[in-house]
Amino acid sequence: IYQAASENKMDVVLVKDLSRLGREKIQTALFIDFLRRNNVRVISATDNTDSFNEDDEMHMEMVQFMNHFYATDVAKKVRAGYRQKQKDEGVCNMPPMGYYKDKNTNEIIIMEEPANIIKEIYMMYLDGYGFKAIAEKLNKDGKKSPSYYQKLYNNKKHGYNKPSITFKYLWEATAVKRVLINEFYTGTLICHLEESNKVKKIRRKVPKEEQFRHENYAPVIIPKE
């Protein structure tokens, strides 16, 4: 839309209501102003507003405010409900490499092949190998990375922005580190590690004392000791 408006290839943006254009009031207002400056009018059918009509300007601003308030309120309620579930029973949509979650029964099962790789990583680390050395040894031995097993068991596809090494199912030092610091392998699920505000696009790490720990949540691959 931005490009078409800048190149004078459009005259009107027709929407069912202004919430379809955007729920974030400031960004939506800036977008409408951009279109107006490029001689493109915004017409909202159900709101019965036209950005070229001066009498509709205040009404459009009020509608944008209400849309923003509604989106913020819904997001807050969803987050609160999800967080309560994290606290009460724990939420694990997709367990890490070494496990498989049956979506019908919610049972978490140890998968022998990847679980043995996890055990091997811990043994090598205890033997004095560093993250990079462990990754190199796993790649040399042809051991597949977590992304391979997530695709195999969960049909999880890679994001377009992932590094090329991900698509080759090779290990790297950071992946080894993630395995070694993941308490899930001891059967402990930790929820509420981060908080995000999708409306304001803010993300923060949660202090340990505010996180939700669930011991004996999953079968153990690595003993705590």
C-alpha positions as CSV (number, residue, x, y, z in Angstrom):
1,I,0.0,0.0,0.0
2,Y,2.8,2.4,0.9
3,Q,4.5,1.9,-2.5
4,A,1.2,2.1,-4.5
5,A,0.2,5.3,-2.7
6,S,3.6,6.9,-3.2
7,E,3.5,6.1,-6.9
8,N,-0.1,7.4,-7.3
9,K,-1.4,4.0,-8.3
10,M,-4.4,4.1,-6.0
11,D,-7.2,6.5,-5.0
12,V,-9.0,4.8,-2.1
13,V,-8.4,2.3,0.7
14,L,-11.7,0.8,1.5
15,V,-12.0,-1.2,4.7
16,K,-14.9,-2.9,6.5
17,D,-14.0,-0.9,9.7
18,L,-10.9,1.0,10.9
19,S,-9.8,-1.9,13.1
20,R,-8.9,-3.8,9.8
21,L,-6.5,-1.0,9.0
22,G,-4.8,-1.2,12.4
23,R,-5.5,-1.3,16.1
24,E,-2.4,0.6,17.3
25,K,-3.8,4.2,17.4
26,I,-0.6,6.2,16.8
27,Q,0.6,4.0,13.9
28,T,-2.9,3.9,12.3
29,A,-3.2,7.7,12.6
30,L,0.2,8.2,11.0
31,F,-0.7,5.7,8.2
32,I,-4.0,7.5,7.5
33,D,-2.2,10.9,7.5
34,F,0.4,9.4,5.0
35,L,-2.4,8.3,2.7
36,R,-4.1,11.7,2.9
37,R,-0.9,13.5,2.0
38,N,-0.6,11.2,-1.0
39,N,-4.2,12.1,-2.0
40,V,-5.5,8.6,-1.1
41,R,-8.7,8.6,1.0
42,V,-9.6,6.0,3.6
43,I,-13.2,4.9,3.7
44,S,-14.6,2.7,6.5
45,A,-17.9,1.1,5.6
46,T,-19.3,0.2,9.0
47,D,-17.9,3.3,10.7
48,N,-19.3,5.4,7.9
49,T,-16.2,7.6,7.8
50,D,-14.1,9.2,5.1
51,S,-10.7,10.6,5.8
52,F,-11.3,13.4,3.2
53,N,-14.3,14.6,5.2
54,E,-13.2,17.1,7.9
55,D,-16.3,16.3,9.9
56,D,-15.3,12.7,10.2
57,E,-11.7,13.4,11.5
58,M,-12.7,13.5,15.2
59,H,-14.9,10.4,14.8
60,M,-12.1,8.5,13.2
61,E,-9.8,9.4,16.0
62,M,-12.3,8.2,18.6
63,V,-12.8,4.9,16.7
64,Q,-9.0,4.4,16.6
65,F,-8.8,5.0,20.3
66,M,-11.5,2.4,21.0
67,N,-9.9,-0.1,18.7
68,H,-6.6,0.4,20.5
69,F,-8.2,0.1,23.9
70,Y,-10.0,-3.1,22.8
71,A,-6.8,-4.7,21.5
72,T,-4.9,-3.8,24.7
73,D,-7.7,-5.1,27.0
74,V,-8.0,-8.4,25.1
75,A,-4.3,-8.9,25.0
76,K,-4.1,-8.2,28.8
77,K,-6.9,-10.8,29.5
78,V,-5.3,-13.4,27.3
79,R,-1.9,-12.9,28.9
80,A,-3.4,-13.2,32.4
81,G,-5.2,-16.4,31.6
82,Y,-2.2,-17.9,30.0
83,R,0.1,-16.9,32.9
84,Q,-2.3,-18.4,35.4
85,K,-2.2,-21.7,33.5
86,Q,1.6,-21.5,33.5
87,K,1.5,-21.1,37.2
88,D,-1.1,-23.7,38.1
89,E,-0.2,-26.6,35.8
90,G,2.6,-25.5,33.5
91,V,2.5,-25.0,29.7
92,C,4.8,-26.9,27.4
93,N,3.6,-26.7,23.8
94,M,6.7,-28.3,22.3
95,P,9.4,-30.0,24.5
96,P,13.1,-29.8,23.6
97,M,15.1,-32.3,21.6
98,G,15.0,-35.8,23.2
99,Y,11.2,-35.7,23.9
100,Y,8.0,-35.9,22.0
101,K,4.6,-34.7,23.2
102,D,1.5,-36.6,22.1
103,K,-1.1,-33.9,21.3
104,N,-4.0,-36.2,21.9
105,T,-3.0,-37.3,25.4
106,N,-0.5,-34.5,26.3
107,E,1.9,-37.2,27.4
108,I,5.6,-36.3,27.1
109,I,7.7,-39.3,25.9
110,I,11.5,-39.8,25.8
111,M,12.7,-40.5,22.2
112,E,15.7,-42.9,22.4
113,E,17.8,-41.6,19.5
114,P,17.9,-37.9,20.3
115,A,17.9,-38.6,24.0
116,N,21.1,-40.5,23.6
117,I,22.6,-37.5,21.9
118,I,21.6,-35.3,24.8
119,K,23.3,-37.7,27.2
120,E,26.4,-37.8,25.1
121,I,26.6,-34.0,25.2
122,Y,26.5,-34.0,29.0
123,M,29.1,-36.7,29.2
124,M,31.5,-34.8,26.9
125,Y,31.0,-31.7,28.9
126,L,31.8,-33.5,32.1
127,D,34.9,-34.9,30.4
128,G,36.1,-31.4,29.8
129,Y,34.9,-30.6,26.3
130,G,33.9,-27.0,25.6
131,F,30.7,-26.0,23.7
132,K,32.5,-25.6,20.3
133,A,34.5,-28.9,20.7
134,I,31.2,-30.8,21.5
135,A,29.6,-29.3,18.4
136,E,32.5,-30.3,16.2
137,K,32.5,-33.8,17.6
138,L,28.8,-34.2,17.0
139,N,29.0,-33.0,13.5
140,K,32.0,-35.2,12.8
141,D,30.0,-38.2,14.0
142,G,27.0,-37.3,11.9
143,K,24.7,-36.5,14.9
144,K,21.7,-34.4,13.8
145,S,20.9,-31.1,15.5
146,P,17.6,-30.2,17.4
147,S,16.1,-28.7,14.3
148,Y,16.2,-32.0,12.6
149,Y,14.2,-33.8,15.3
150,Q,11.7,-30.9,15.7
151,K,10.9,-31.2,12.0
152,L,10.9,-35.0,12.2
153,Y,8.5,-35.3,15.2
154,N,6.6,-32.0,15.2
155,N,6.8,-31.0,11.5
156,K,8.3,-27.7,12.7
157,K,9.6,-25.6,9.8
158,H,12.5,-23.3,9.9
159,G,12.1,-19.6,9.8
160,Y,13.4,-17.8,6.6
161,N,15.8,-15.8,8.8
162,K,17.6,-18.8,10.3
163,P,21.3,-19.2,9.5
164,S,22.3,-21.7,6.8
165,I,23.8,-24.1,9.3
166,T,20.2,-24.7,10.6
167,F,19.1,-26.1,7.3
168,K,22.0,-28.5,7.3
169,Y,21.0,-29.9,10.7
170,L,24.5,-29.2,12.0
171,W,25.4,-28.4,15.6
172,E,26.9,-25.1,16.8
173,A,28.3,-24.0,20.1
174,T,25.1,-22.0,21.1
175,A,22.9,-25.0,20.5
176,V,25.1,-27.1,22.8
177,K,24.9,-24.5,25.5
178,R,21.1,-24.4,25.3
179,V,21.0,-28.1,25.9
180,L,23.4,-27.9,28.8
181,I,21.4,-25.2,30.7
182,N,18.0,-26.6,30.0
183,E,16.5,-27.9,33.2
184,F,13.8,-29.7,31.3
185,Y,16.1,-32.7,30.9
186,T,16.0,-33.1,34.7
187,G,12.2,-33.2,34.5
188,T,11.7,-29.6,35.6
189,L,9.6,-27.3,33.6
190,I,10.2,-23.5,34.0
191,C,7.5,-21.2,32.7
192,H,7.2,-17.4,32.5
193,L,10.8,-16.9,31.5
194,E,9.9,-13.8,29.5
195,E,7.1,-11.3,29.3
196,S,6.1,-9.6,26.0
197,N,3.7,-6.8,25.2
198,K,2.6,-7.3,21.6
199,V,0.8,-4.0,21.4
200,K,3.9,-2.0,22.6
201,K,6.4,-4.4,21.1
202,I,8.3,-4.8,24.4
203,R,10.0,-8.0,25.6
204,R,11.8,-8.5,28.9
205,K,13.4,-11.4,30.8
206,V,11.6,-12.3,34.1
207,P,13.6,-12.6,37.3
208,K,14.0,-16.1,38.7
209,E,11.8,-15.4,41.7
210,E,8.9,-14.5,39.4
211,Q,9.2,-17.6,37.2
212,F,7.0,-20.7,37.7
213,R,8.8,-24.0,38.4
214,H,7.2,-27.4,38.1
215,E,9.3,-30.3,39.4
216,N,8.8,-33.8,38.0
217,Y,6.9,-32.4,35.0
218,A,8.6,-34.7,32.5
219,P,10.5,-38.0,32.4
220,V,14.1,-37.5,33.3
221,I,16.9,-37.8,30.7
222,I,19.7,-36.2,32.8
223,P,19.7,-36.8,36.6
224,K,20.0,-33.6,38.5
225,E,23.2,-34.6,40.2
